[in-house]
Amino acid sequence: MRASFPILIPALVALAGCAQFPELDATVTEEARAAPAPELVDNSVVLGPASEAILDEETQADMEARAAALEARAEAASGPVISPEEKAELLRRAAALRAEAARVAQES
């Protein structure tokens, strides 16, 4: 049963996508049904002005400084979360717990 559970969820979602919703269909007016399909337009009308934007020197310098600060923060955050000494202590304690668990399992 456990192996089929991950398959069951996507199958149920897919089946729900095939459902009919007459209440929703009833809300569409005849005028809306008869309307022509919307015209698709080239997105360069929207993207064109953005690609032509020119930054002045002050804005460019501000953005470069912000990018450098963000890169420095990312570099600082990418270091180890715990020190090597803390890691060694955690590993030592984990080994001790495993040994204790093995001892308890042998006794029972």
Secondary structure, DSSP 8 states (H G I E B T S, - for coil): -TTTHHHHHHHHHHHHHT---HHHHHTS-HHHHHS-------THHHHHHHHT----HHHHHHHHHHHHHHHHHHHHHTS-SS-HHHHHHHHHHHHHHHHHHHHHHHH-
